[in-house]
Structures are given as structure tokens and as C-alpha cells.
Amino acid sequence: MPIYELEGKGAIVTGGGRNIGRGIAHRLGAEGAAVAVADIDAVAGDAVAAEIQDDGGRAISVPTDVTDRSQVDRMVAQTVAAFGSLDIMVNNSGVLSTSPAIDITEDDWDRHFAVNAKGVLFCSQAAAHRMIDQGGGGRIITIVSTAGVLPSFRDTHVAAYVSSKHAAMGLIKQMSQEIAPHGILMNAVFPGIVDTDMLRAIHRDVAAESGETYEDVRQRVLELIPVGRYQTPDDVANMVAFLASADANYSVGQAFDANGGAFFW
């Protein structure tokens, strides 16, 4: 049963084809929103849109590279053409690869910033312009991670990721002030240690470097989470659904923790 009643709202979830994005897309669909699943992987996006439709929701798949402004503009236009409006923009696309800070290549640095920071800018700009034009405000919600304000554990070697997420959080803090007078509320969600393909890749890298087994790394990290379990995409989606709702009508430029107590900032 829907909790937040998002019926009649048009939503976009970038990176919606898997992991956290898939969980968010499904949750918004269950709340009644019509969801555009935007993913660079068209097959993955198609699959999630079909799942939402099979559950009785409204959804389309819009293959999108968030680093390409023309594709982002097309994503918004197709969403509005299908649903009539864009009311909720969820910036979830992200990339992560590991490298010691002293060995990060220029290409790796640029890739992180292209997706994790510039992609947030492009999508937020396109969504804000549309929301201003149609009137009535809207919500822009970005999945940032605690890496937006904190370093990660030193053996994870994710300096490029952390730097790009800090940049995204800076944009959110400033842009949210500028668009709030239009009724557009822009905020961030800070997941913690979410059991995704990305996290499992980090654990494999850490195990290879440390000589531990993959299972030992997993257990060591699990012990850092006070609630005693890895986070799921649904845990993140719960916070996104709240921020998309009328219940979150007075928050601007804030970061909402959903990390099980693993990080404090």
C-alpha cells in the first residue's frame, strides 16, 4: 500500500537499471509515480521498466548517458511527453573504481567527475528548467553517499570517487539555495555500506591487496555497521520516497543519512 501517495507525479531515476537505482524506481512506482528508468545500459533499463509495469505501475525506459547534455535534455523531454510533467528527479548514476591516490590517472579522475559531478549538474539543470517552466515546484534528490563529506577507509583507495562526491555535495548546497524560491527542493541522500555490485568489487580489490579472503573482508566490514547487516537498495529507496513526498516540504540543501550508523559526520 502506498505511504506517500505520489500518484500523478512524473519521476526520473538515473542509473535506474540496477542496484540502488532499481530499488528507487520500484519504490516510486509503488507509491504511484510514473517512472522513467534512465540508464546507459538500455537492456537493464528496459528490464526494470517492464518489472514496474508488471507490478501495475507506469514506467518507460530512456537510455541515457548523463555526461551528455543532449541526451539528458532528451531524457527530460521524453519523460514529459510520456507522463505530462517532471516532478521528481533522482540523480543516482555513479561510477567508482579503486586506485591509490598517488596513482590516479587523469582519465580515471575525469571519468569520476564526468558522471558523479557533471552528470548531477546536467540532470539537475534540465530538471530545474522544466520544473520552473511548468510551475508547481518539484524535487531533486541526489544519491551522494557519505563520501560527499567524509573520506572512506584508507584501504579502499577511492580518492577520485570521494573527491567527485564532495563536488556533487557542494553543488547541491549552492544550487538548492538558488532554486528553492521556485518551490524546487533539492536534497541529498547519504547511503552507507550498500550491498551492491560496486561494493562487492571494492571488497574483491581489498582482498586481493591485503591477502585476506573475500569472505573475511565482508565480515570485517559488516562488523563496522551498528545495525548488524549490510544496507539494501530498499533502505535507500525508503529515504528517497520520503524526500519526494509532501512530508518533506521544508528541507533545502540537506543530506539525509541512511547508513545504519556506520558513519557520523
C-alpha positions in Angstrom: 0.0 0.0 0.0 1.4 3.4 -0.9 2.6 5.5 2.0 3.4 8.8 0.4 0.8 9.0 -2.4 2.9 10.1 -5.4 0.1 9.4 -7.8 0.2 11.8 -10.8 3.9 12.6 -10.4 6.4 12.1 -13.1 9.8 10.9 -12.0 13.2 10.1 -13.5 15.7 7.8 -11.8 19.1 7.8 -13.4 21.1 4.7 -13.1 17.8 3.0 -12.6 18.7 -0.2 -14.3 20.3 -2.0 -11.3 21.1 -1.9 -7.6 20.1 1.2 -5.7 18.5 2.8 -8.8 16.4 -0.2 -9.4 15.2 -0.2 -5.8 14.3 3.5 -6.0 12.5 3.1 -9.3 10.4 0.3 -7.9 9.6 2.2 -4.7 8.5 5.4 -6.6 6.4 3.2 -8.9 4.8 1.5 -5.9 4.0 5.0 -4.5 2.0 5.8 -7.6 4.6 7.9 -9.5 5.1 7.3 -13.2 8.8 6.4 -13.6 11.3 7.0 -16.4 14.1 4.5 -15.8 17.2 6.2 -17.3 20.3 4.1 -17.6 23.2 4.0 -20.0 22.5 0.2 -20.3 19.3 0.1 -22.3 18.7 -3.6 -21.7 18.9 -3.1 -17.9 16.6 0.0 -18.1 14.1 -1.9 -20.2 14.0 -4.8 -17.8 13.3 -2.5 -14.8 10.6 -0.6 -16.6 9.0 -3.9 -17.6 9.1 -5.0 -13.9 7.3 -1.9 -12.8 4.7 -2.3 -15.5 4.2 -5.9 -14.5 3.5 -4.7 -10.9 0.8 -2.5 -12.2 2.8 0.8 -12.4 3.6 3.2 -15.2 7.1 3.2 -16.5 9.3 3.8 -19.5 12.9 3.1 -20.3 15.0 6.1 -21.5 18.6 5.1 -22.4 20.8 8.0 -21.2 24.4 8.9 -20.7 24.2 11.6 -18.0 27.6 13.0 -19.2 26.0 14.1 -22.5 23.8 17.2 -22.1 21.9 16.5 -25.3 20.9 13.0 -24.0 19.9 14.5 -20.7 17.7 17.0 -22.4 16.1 14.3 -24.5 15.6 12.2 -21.3 13.6 15.0 -19.7 11.6 15.7 -22.9 10.7 12.0 -23.3 9.6 11.8 -19.7 7.3 14.8 -20.0 5.9 13.6 -23.3 5.0 10.2 -21.7 3.8 11.4 -18.3 2.8 15.1 -18.8 5.2 16.5 -16.2 8.5 16.0 -14.4 8.1 16.4 -10.7 10.8 14.2 -9.2 14.4 14.0 -10.4 16.6 11.3 -8.7 20.3 11.6 -9.6 21.5 8.1 -8.9 24.0 7.4 -11.7 27.5 6.9 -10.4 30.9 5.2 -11.0 33.6 4.0 -8.8 37.0 2.4 -9.4 39.8 1.9 -7.0 43.4 3.3 -7.1 45.8 4.7 -4.5 45.5 8.5 -4.6 49.1 8.9 -5.7 48.4 6.7 -8.8 45.1 8.0 -10.0 45.3 8.6 -13.8 43.9 11.7 -15.5 41.4 9.5 -17.4 40.1 7.9 -14.2 39.8 11.3 -12.4 37.9 12.8 -15.3 35.5 9.8 -15.6 34.6 10.1 -11.9 33.9 13.8 -12.2 32.1 13.4 -15.5 29.5 11.0 -14.1 29.4 11.8 -10.3 29.6 15.6 -10.6 28.9 16.8 -14.1 26.1 14.3 -14.6 24.4 15.6 -11.4 24.8 19.2 -12.8 23.3 18.4 -16.2 20.4 16.4 -14.8 19.6 18.9 -12.1 19.8 21.8 -14.5 17.5 20.1 -17.1 15.0 19.1 -14.4 15.0 22.5 -12.7 14.4 24.3 -16.0 11.4 22.0 -16.7 10.0 22.4 -13.2 10.2 26.2 -13.4 8.5 26.2 -16.8 5.6 24.0 -15.7 5.2 25.7 -12.3 4.3 23.9 -9.1 7.8 23.2 -7.9 9.4 19.7 -7.7 12.0 17.6 -6.0 15.6 16.9 -7.0 17.2 14.2 -4.9 20.8 13.1 -5.4 22.3 9.8 -4.1 25.6 11.2 -2.9 27.0 8.8 -0.2 28.8 9.8 3.0 31.8 10.1 0.6 30.3 13.6 0.0 31.6 14.8 3.3 33.9 12.1 4.7 36.9 10.1 3.5 36.4 6.4 3.1 38.5 3.7 4.8 42.1 4.1 3.8 42.5 0.6 2.3 39.6 1.2 -0.2 41.6 3.6 -2.3 38.7 5.6 -3.6 40.1 9.2 -3.6 38.7 10.0 -7.1 35.2 8.9 -6.0 35.3 10.8 -2.7 36.5 13.9 -4.5 33.8 13.8 -7.1 31.1 13.2 -4.4 32.4 16.2 -2.4 31.9 18.2 -5.6 28.4 16.9 -6.0 27.5 17.9 -2.5 28.9 21.4 -2.9 26.7 21.8 -6.0 23.7 20.6 -4.0 24.3 23.1 -1.2 24.6 26.0 -3.5 22.1 25.2 -6.2 19.4 24.3 -3.7 19.5 27.9 -2.4 19.0 29.3 -5.8 16.1 27.1 -7.0 14.2 26.9 -3.7 12.2 30.1 -4.4 10.7 28.3 -7.3 9.4 25.6 -5.0 12.0 23.1 -6.1 13.5 21.4 -3.1 16.9 19.9 -3.7 18.5 17.5 -1.2 20.9 14.5 -0.9 20.7 11.0 0.5 23.8 9.5 2.1 23.7 5.7 1.9 26.2 3.8 3.9 27.6 0.4 3.1 25.1 -0.9 0.5 25.4 -4.4 -0.7 25.7 -3.7 -4.5 27.9 -4.8 -7.4 30.1 -1.7 -6.7 30.7 -2.6 -3.1 31.5 -6.3 -3.9 34.0 -5.1 -6.5 35.7 -3.0 -3.8 35.8 -5.9 -1.4 37.4 -8.1 -4.1 40.1 -5.4 -4.7 40.7 -5.0 -0.9 41.0 -8.8 -0.5 43.5 -9.1 -3.4 45.7 -6.4 -2.0 45.5 -7.4 1.7 45.8 -11.1 1.2 42.5 -11.7 3.1 39.8 -13.8 1.7 36.8 -12.1 0.1 34.6 -13.5 2.9 37.0 -12.2 5.6 36.8 -8.7 4.1 33.0 -8.9 4.0 32.8 -9.9 7.6 35.3 -7.3 8.8 33.2 -4.5 7.1 30.0 -6.0 8.4 31.3 -5.6 11.9 31.6 -1.8 11.3 27.8 -1.5 10.8 26.0 -1.0 14.2 22.6 -2.3 12.9 24.4 -5.6 12.1 23.5 -6.0 8.4 24.5 -4.7 5.0 22.3 -2.0 3.6 19.9 -2.9 0.8 18.7 -0.7 -2.1 15.3 -0.7 -0.5 16.7 1.0 2.6 17.9 3.9 0.3 14.7 3.9 -1.6 12.7 4.5 1.6 14.5 7.7 2.2 14.1 8.8 -1.4 10.3 8.2 -1.2 10.1 10.3 1.9 12.0 13.2 0.3 9.8 13.0 -2.8 6.7 13.3 -0.7 4.7 16.2 0.8 6.0 15.2 4.2 9.5 16.6 3.3 8.2 20.0 2.3 10.7 22.2 4.3 14.2 20.8 3.7 16.6 22.5 1.4 20.2 21.6 0.6 20.4 18.9 3.3 22.0 15.4 3.4 19.8 12.7 4.9 21.7 9.8 6.4 20.6 6.3 5.7 23.7 4.4 6.7 22.8 2.2 9.7 25.1 4.2 12.0 28.3 3.2 10.1 29.3 6.8 9.6 28.9 10.0 11.6 29.7 13.5 10.2 
